[in-house]
Amino acid sequence: VYLNPDRESEPGAFMVHGLTTEFLKDKPRFSEVADEFLKFIEGAELIIHNAKFDIKFLNMELDKANKGNIWSYIKNVIDTLDLDKRLFADEKKHTLDAMCTRFGISLEGRELHGALIDTTLLAKAYIEINNRFSEEDVEADLEQKNWVRAPVKRFSLSLPKVEVSAKDEEGHMAVLEDIRKNEKTEPVFLRSSPTLKM
């Protein structure tokens, strides 16, 4: 589906996709097709070339349509740009054109970039990658999996070593005694452990 971007088609962009402002002005906005789009991709693993670029735009549009972000709807994203760079590290170019040329996939009809032809070419290239490499090779780079998600913050299990003074120890015991009296409950930590330096 073509979408109305609510902006003029810039000359540079027109040279890439050939879509004019006049052609797009009566097309639906993203918010009008968002539900249909989300139903189409629900539970899927998306294969996208240079996905970091596309996911930012998708999430921006989903947010404007009050639909959250793409991670609420899909299983995963594989970025074939990152994948190609890893599997063909000696190659200088990793564009979709370069991938297709490397695999002998015809670029006929791709004078302009369009979503349908680009996805058709990418599907062929991804199938070729899977034909040439084992599943373990394709999925070996775990950093590529779910790369767009916010990084998980992991905390060290080692506690900072801070000496507890006698005054701190007395204050700690006073707080516990206060809890025992006023809350009518037994504190979990009745006293600080001399072996635990916090």
N, C-alpha and C positions, 0 to 999 in steps of 0.2 A: 504494500500500500504506500502511496505517496502521501506526504504530510505537508501541511502549510506551516512553515517555520515562523510565521509572523514577522518576517524581515525581508529586506530586498536580497535578491540573489547576487552576491558579489561577483565581479568579473573573474577573479581568481578561482572561485568555487565553480562558476559556470564552465570554465575551461576543463575542470575535472569531471563534472557530472552532466553538464549540458541542460540543466533544469532551470527554466526561466521563472521569474517572479509571476508573470502572467499565467504560466502553466500551473503553478502551485497554489495560487490564491484561492481557488475554490475547493481545495483538498481539505480533509479533516485535520484538526489539531491532534496532537498526541493524546491528550486527555480523552478525546472522543473514541479512540481505539485502544486505550490502555487495557481495559478489561479483556478484550478479545486477544490482545497480545500476550497478556499474562496467562490466560488460559492455554494459549498455544505453547508457551515455554514451561509451563508448570511441571516441576519435578525433573526437568531435563538437565543434561550436562551440555553446556554451550561450548562450541568450538569457534573461537574468534581470533582473527589475525590482528595483532596489536590491541588486545582486549582492554588494556588499561585505558586507552583512549575512548573506546566505545562505552565501557561500563560507566565512566564518569558522566557521560551525556545521558545514558539511560537512567541512572540514579537521580540526576538532576530533574529530568522530566517526570519520573515516578514521584519524586518528592513534591513537585509542583501540582501533580494530580492527586496528592494525598494518598498515595499507594505504597508508602514506605520505600524500601529499596529492593533491588533485584535478588538479594540473598534470602529474602523471605519466600521466594517462589521457586528457585532453582536448586539443583543439587551441587553443581560445580561449574567452573569455567576453565577451559584449557586455552592458553594463549599460544597459538601456533608460531608466533614470532619468537617467543622465548624458547619454545620447543625446537624450532629450526636452528636457532643460534647455538643450542646445546648439542644437537645431533650432528650439525654440520658446522662445527666451530671453525674449520679451516676456510670456509667460504666467506667472501667479503660482503655479499649482498644477501639479505634475508627478507626481501619484499615478497609479496604474493607472486608478482611476475617472475622473480628470480626462482622461487620454489617451483613454479609451473615449468619454467624452462629447464630446470635441473631434472625434473621428472618426465619431460617430454610431453607435457600437457599443452594442447593448443590454446593460444591466446586470441584466436580469431574472434572478432566481434567485440573485443574489449578496447575499442578506441577511447571510449568513455568509461568511467567507473560507475557501476550501478549495483545496487544491493543484490539483485537476483543473479547476475552473471558472476559477481565476486564470490557469493556464497557457493555457487555451483563449482567454480574453480577451486575454492578452498576445500570443499568436500572431496573433490578428486585428489587434491594434494594430501589431505589428511589420510585418506584411504591408502595412498601410495606410501606414506610414512609408515603406516601400520603393516603394510605388506613387506617393507624392507627391514623393519626393526621389530624386536620382540616386545611383548606387552610390558615386560620388565624395563626394557630400554626406554620405551615411550613414557612410562610412569615413574621412572627412577628419580626424577627431580621432584622431590616432595615439596620443595619451596614453590614450585609452579602451581601446585594444587591450592585452590582457594586464595590465590595471591592478592586478590583485591580486598579481602576481609581485613578488618583492623587487626594489627598484630596482637597476639595474645601476650599479655604481660605475665611473666613468670617471676616469682619471688624466691629468693634463696631461702633454704631451710635453716641456714646457719644464722643464729641470733647474734646481734652485736654484743661484744664483751664489754660490759659496763660494770665497774665495781660498785657494790651497794655499801654505802656508809652505815655506821651504827645509827646515825640520826634517821637515815632513810628507813632502816629496819624498824625502828621504834614507831615512825609515822605510819608505816605499812600495818603494823600490828594494831595501832590505834584505830585505823580505818576499819579493819576487820572486826575489832571489838565493837565499834559503833554499829556496824551492819548487824552483828549478832543481837545487840540490845534493841535497836530501833526497828529493824525489819523482821525480828522474830524468826530468823532463819540462820542456818549454819553456813558460813561462807565455804566455798569449794577449797580455797587456799587458806588454811588456817595459819600458816606461817610461810615465809619465804624459804625456799630450799637453799642451803649454803652451797650446794653443788651447782646451782644454776646462777650464773653471773649475767644479769641483765642490766 
